[in-house]
Amino acid sequence: QMQIVESGGGLVQPGGSLKLSCTARHSILNNYVMSWYREAGGSQRELVATIDVGGRATPTQIGEGRFTISRDKAKNMVWLQMDNLKVEDTAVYLCKAYHPMFQQAYWGLGTQVTVSS
């Protein structure tokens, strides 16, 4: 069973930056579409950005111009660079791996990002 592990969250001031990391234990992410979602307390889970198997990144309105998703297949890593963070970006950020052929999705437990002065 794939285990998705996120890291890199923390407390940051408005306008600051964080870089979140995502990897998988015991599995290779090369053939998975990778996405970052976020979940603020009591709110619906929102898609933040997606990167496909070929490395093409698709941001959403949430992070366009501020958040950048990237991956390195050799390192089995996916990142979310978040710049110019706002208070409303406070949420648990979750990484999802989705295999398009087998239609299987795996989620991590998330990493907390808190933006506050």
Sequence and secondary structure as in RCSB ss.txt:
>XXXX:A:sequence
QMQIVESGGGLVQPGGSLKLSCTARHSILNNYVMSWYREAGGSQRELVATIDVGGRATPTQIGEGRFTISRDKAK
NMVWLQMDNLKVEDTAVYLCKAYHPMFQQAYWGLGTQVTVSS
>XXXX:A:secstr
  EEEEE  EEE TT  EEEEEEEESS  TTSEEEEEEE TTS  EEEEEE TT  EEE TTTTTTEEEEEETTT
TEEEEEE S  GGG EEEEEEEEETTTTEEEEB  EEEEE  
